[in-house]
Amino acid sequence: MSFRRALALAACGLAGGSVLFSAVVVGKQPARGGGGDAEPRTGGSAATRPAGTGGYWDSNWDRREPLALINLKKKNEETGEEELASRLDHCKAKATRHIFLIRHSQYNLDGRADKDRTLTPLGREQAELTGHRLASLGLKFDQIIHSSMTRATETTEIISKHLPGVKKISTDLLREGAPIEPDPPVSHWKPEAVQYYEDGARIEAAFRNFIHRADAKQEEDSYEIFVCHANVIRYIVCRALQFPPEGWLRMSLNNGSITHLVIRPNGRVALRTLGDTGFMPPDKITRT
């Protein structure tokens, strides 16, 4: 069963771990022109092709394209295009967002409950190496948002020692789960359909909450760290690049790895690095 057309819940607000959801359909989206056209393309079946499979870029993928944020029917009849240009400029993003997605370090796989799945001694070493690598970049990080699961929280605590003064925020949205049924399927991992339904809605909500172009009020480029899990990161990468999200399991990420996404003011997204652990000695690299 394909879950691209399944009903998912997108988060509309986030406060202290509580989320307000609204129902949306994930998968098929109208095609948008490269110039941010307000209407879907016409001709052929481009307007109905699933995003990521038709070779086009949906410029309004985060629903923050300036034309999509204003009501054209309210255009002042006297000032006309001049006012429209002013309103569009007011809605345009000015800054670039740098998103650093960190997979948690190696943890105790024998733990029965989440609280027992603490980092191994090697995992703690990995987190130190990741923290040192992030600090060596010389960037002014704005915040660290991390999954509330134990292994992600402990990884964050170690990394944050290398980045003093950077605020930390915990969220349930980034917890590990089954984002969407992978294609091709694998025999060694087959969650129940209900898990895709529940986890997929939450992970999609995480994507919509955290991965988007900068707010129009943001003046300077931002550098944000997200410490979470392999499934979540791989799904986010597919969604951000508008690749078929079912392909998330075709990628592999090491523990403590760094994935760097860049979101430009015009909504264009670039993947700078995927699962980088080149800063770790070979004997410290794991993928559990």
C-alpha positions as CSV (number, residue, x, y, z in Angstrom):
1,M,0.0,0.0,0.0
2,S,1.4,3.4,-0.9
3,F,1.2,6.1,1.8
4,R,2.0,9.1,-0.5
5,R,-1.8,9.9,-0.7
6,A,-2.4,9.0,3.0
7,L,-3.9,11.6,5.3
8,A,-1.2,13.2,7.3
9,L,-1.4,15.9,10.0
10,A,0.7,19.1,9.7
11,A,1.6,21.0,12.8
12,C,0.2,24.5,12.9
13,G,1.8,25.6,16.2
14,L,4.3,24.4,18.7
15,A,4.5,25.4,22.4
16,G,6.2,23.5,25.1
17,G,5.9,20.2,23.3
18,S,2.2,20.5,22.6
19,V,1.1,20.7,19.0
20,L,-2.0,21.8,17.2
21,F,-2.6,19.7,14.1
22,S,-4.6,20.3,10.9
23,A,-5.4,17.7,8.4
24,V,-3.7,17.8,5.0
25,V,-3.0,15.4,2.2
26,V,0.7,14.6,1.6
27,G,1.9,13.6,-1.8
28,K,0.3,15.1,-4.9
29,Q,0.8,18.8,-5.0
30,P,0.1,21.3,-7.7
31,A,3.1,22.2,-9.8
32,R,4.4,25.7,-9.5
33,G,6.3,27.7,-12.1
34,G,9.9,28.6,-11.4
35,G,8.8,32.2,-11.0
36,G,6.4,31.4,-8.2
37,D,3.2,31.4,-10.3
38,A,0.1,31.5,-8.2
39,E,-1.7,29.0,-10.4
40,P,-0.8,25.4,-11.3
41,R,0.7,24.7,-14.7
42,T,-1.6,23.9,-17.5
43,G,-1.2,21.4,-20.3
44,G,-0.5,17.7,-20.0
45,S,-0.6,16.2,-16.5
46,A,2.0,18.3,-14.8
47,A,-0.5,19.8,-12.4
48,T,-1.4,16.4,-11.0
49,R,2.1,14.7,-11.0
50,P,3.4,13.9,-7.5
51,A,6.0,16.4,-6.4
52,G,9.5,15.0,-6.9
53,T,8.6,12.7,-9.8
54,G,7.9,15.1,-12.7
55,G,11.3,16.9,-12.9
56,Y,9.9,20.3,-11.8
57,W,10.5,22.4,-8.7
58,D,7.5,23.5,-6.6
59,S,8.6,27.0,-5.6
60,N,5.8,27.2,-3.0
61,W,6.7,23.9,-1.3
62,D,6.7,25.6,2.1
63,R,3.6,27.7,1.4
64,R,5.8,30.9,1.9
65,E,6.0,32.1,-1.7
66,P,5.2,35.8,-1.5
67,L,2.4,35.6,-4.1
68,A,0.8,32.9,-1.9
69,L,0.8,35.1,1.2
70,I,-1.2,38.0,-0.1
71,N,-4.7,38.4,-1.2
72,L,-4.6,39.7,-4.7
73,K,-8.3,40.7,-4.6
74,K,-7.6,43.4,-2.0
75,K,-5.2,45.2,-4.4
76,N,-5.8,49.0,-4.2
77,E,-7.4,50.1,-7.4
78,E,-5.6,53.5,-7.3
79,T,-2.1,52.4,-6.7
80,G,-2.3,49.1,-8.6
81,E,0.9,47.4,-9.4
82,E,2.9,49.8,-7.2
83,E,1.1,48.6,-4.1
84,L,1.3,45.0,-5.2
85,A,5.1,45.2,-5.6
86,S,5.3,46.8,-2.1
87,R,3.2,44.0,-0.6
88,L,5.2,41.3,-2.3
89,D,8.5,42.8,-1.1
90,H,7.1,42.9,2.5
91,C,6.5,39.2,2.3
92,K,9.8,38.2,0.8
93,A,12.4,36.4,2.9
94,K,15.8,38.1,3.1
95,A,17.9,35.7,5.0
96,T,19.3,32.2,4.4
97,R,18.7,29.4,6.8
98,H,21.4,26.8,7.4
99,I,20.0,23.6,8.9
100,F,22.4,21.1,10.5
101,L,20.8,17.7,11.1
102,I,22.8,15.6,13.5
103,R,22.1,11.9,14.1
104,H,22.4,10.8,17.7
105,S,25.5,8.9,18.8
106,Q,25.7,5.1,19.4
107,Y,23.4,3.9,22.2
108,N,22.6,0.8,24.2
109,L,20.5,-1.3,22.0
110,D,19.6,-3.7,24.8
111,G,17.6,-1.1,26.7
112,R,13.9,-2.1,27.1
113,A,12.6,1.4,27.5
114,D,13.7,4.7,26.1
115,K,15.2,5.8,29.4
116,D,17.5,2.7,29.3
117,R,18.8,3.4,25.8
118,T,21.6,5.6,26.9
119,L,24.7,6.4,25.0
120,T,27.6,3.9,25.0
121,P,31.1,5.0,26.0
122,L,31.9,5.1,22.3
123,G,28.7,7.1,21.7
124,R,29.8,9.7,24.1
125,E,33.1,9.9,22.3
126,Q,31.3,10.4,19.0
127,A,29.2,13.2,20.5
128,E,32.4,14.9,21.6
129,L,33.8,14.7,18.2
130,T,30.6,16.0,16.6
131,G,30.5,18.9,19.0
132,H,34.2,19.7,18.4
133,R,33.5,19.7,14.6
134,L,30.5,22.0,14.9
135,A,32.5,24.4,17.1
136,S,35.4,24.4,14.6
137,L,33.2,25.8,11.9
138,G,33.3,29.2,13.6
139,L,29.5,29.8,13.0
140,K,27.2,31.6,15.3
141,F,24.6,29.0,16.0
142,D,21.2,30.2,17.0
143,Q,19.7,27.2,18.7
144,I,19.8,23.4,19.1
145,I,16.4,21.7,18.7
146,H,16.5,18.1,19.7
147,S,14.4,15.0,20.0
148,S,13.1,14.2,23.5
149,M,14.3,10.7,23.2
150,T,17.2,9.8,25.7
151,R,19.9,9.1,23.1
152,A,19.2,12.4,21.3
153,T,19.0,14.4,24.6
154,E,22.3,12.9,25.8
155,T,24.0,13.6,22.5
156,T,22.7,17.2,22.7
157,E,24.1,17.7,26.2
158,I,27.6,16.7,25.1
159,I,27.5,18.7,21.9
160,S,26.3,21.8,23.7
161,K,29.4,21.9,25.9
162,H,31.3,22.8,22.8
163,L,28.8,25.6,21.9
164,P,28.3,27.5,25.2
165,G,25.4,29.9,25.3
166,V,23.4,28.3,22.5
167,K,19.9,27.6,23.7
168,K,18.5,24.1,23.7
169,I,14.9,23.2,22.9
170,S,13.4,19.7,23.3
171,T,10.5,18.5,21.1
172,D,8.5,15.2,20.7
173,L,8.0,15.9,17.0
174,L,11.6,14.8,16.2
175,R,11.3,11.4,18.0
176,E,12.2,8.4,15.9
177,G,9.6,6.6,14.0
178,A,8.4,5.2,10.6
179,P,7.9,8.2,8.3
180,I,6.4,6.5,5.3
181,E,6.4,3.0,3.7
182,P,9.8,2.7,1.9
183,D,10.1,1.8,-1.8
184,P,11.5,-0.7,-2.5
185,P,10.4,-2.5,0.7
186,V,12.8,-4.3,2.9
187,S,12.4,-7.6,4.6
188,H,14.2,-6.9,7.8
189,W,12.0,-4.0,8.9
190,K,8.2,-4.0,8.5
191,P,6.3,-1.8,10.9
192,E,2.5,-2.2,11.2
193,A,0.5,0.1,8.9
194,V,-0.8,2.0,11.9
195,Q,2.8,3.0,12.9
196,Y,3.3,4.6,9.5
197,Y,0.0,6.4,9.9
198,E,0.8,7.8,13.4
199,D,4.6,8.4,13.1
200,G,4.3,9.7,9.5
201,A,1.9,12.4,10.6
202,R,4.2,13.5,13.4
203,I,7.4,13.5,11.3
204,E,5.7,15.3,8.5
205,A,4.6,17.9,11.1
206,A,8.2,18.2,12.2
207,F,9.2,18.9,8.6
208,R,6.5,21.6,8.1
209,N,7.3,23.2,11.5
210,F,11.1,23.4,11.1
211,I,12.1,23.2,7.5
212,H,11.1,26.2,5.5
213,R,12.5,29.5,4.2
214,A,13.3,32.3,6.7
215,D,10.5,34.5,8.0
216,A,10.3,37.9,6.2
217,K,11.2,39.6,9.5
218,Q,14.5,37.7,9.8
219,E,17.3,40.0,8.7
220,E,20.4,37.9,9.2
221,D,21.3,34.3,8.1
222,S,20.7,31.7,10.7
223,Y,22.5,28.5,11.7
224,E,20.4,25.9,13.5
225,I,21.2,22.5,14.8
226,F,18.7,19.6,15.0
227,V,19.7,16.5,16.9
228,C,17.4,13.6,16.1
229,H,17.3,10.2,14.3
230,A,18.2,8.6,11.0
231,N,14.7,7.9,9.8
232,V,13.6,11.5,10.6
233,I,16.7,13.0,8.9
234,R,16.4,10.9,5.8
235,Y,12.8,11.7,5.4
236,I,13.4,15.4,5.9
237,V,16.2,15.4,3.2
238,C,13.9,13.7,0.7
239,R,11.1,16.2,1.4
240,A,13.3,19.3,1.3
241,L,14.9,18.3,-2.0
242,Q,11.5,17.3,-3.4
243,F,12.6,13.7,-4.0
244,P,10.1,10.9,-3.6
245,P,9.9,10.5,0.2
246,E,9.5,6.8,-0.2
247,G,13.2,6.7,-1.1
248,W,14.3,7.6,2.4
249,L,15.5,4.1,3.3
250,R,17.9,4.1,0.3
251,M,20.3,6.3,2.3
252,S,22.4,5.4,5.3
253,L,23.6,7.7,8.1
254,N,26.4,7.1,10.7
255,N,26.0,7.9,14.3
256,G,27.0,11.5,15.1
257,S,26.9,12.4,11.4
258,I,26.3,15.9,10.1
259,T,23.8,16.7,7.3
260,H,23.7,20.3,6.1
261,L,20.8,21.8,4.3
262,V,20.7,25.3,3.0
263,I,17.4,27.2,2.4
264,R,17.7,30.4,0.4
265,P,15.3,33.3,0.6
266,N,13.7,32.3,-2.7
267,G,12.9,28.9,-1.3
268,R,15.6,27.0,-3.2
269,V,17.1,24.2,-1.2
270,A,20.6,22.8,-1.4
271,L,22.2,19.8,0.3
272,R,25.8,20.7,1.3
273,T,26.7,17.5,3.1
274,L,24.9,14.2,3.8
275,G,25.8,12.1,6.8
276,D,29.4,13.5,7.1
277,T,31.6,11.7,9.6
278,G,34.9,12.5,7.9
279,F,36.0,14.3,11.1
280,M,35.9,11.0,13.1
281,P,38.7,8.4,13.2
282,P,37.7,5.3,11.3
283,D,37.6,3.2,14.5
284,K,35.0,5.6,16.0
285,I,32.5,5.3,13.1
286,T,29.4,3.2,13.7
287,R,25.9,3.0,12.2
288,T,23.7,1.4,14.8
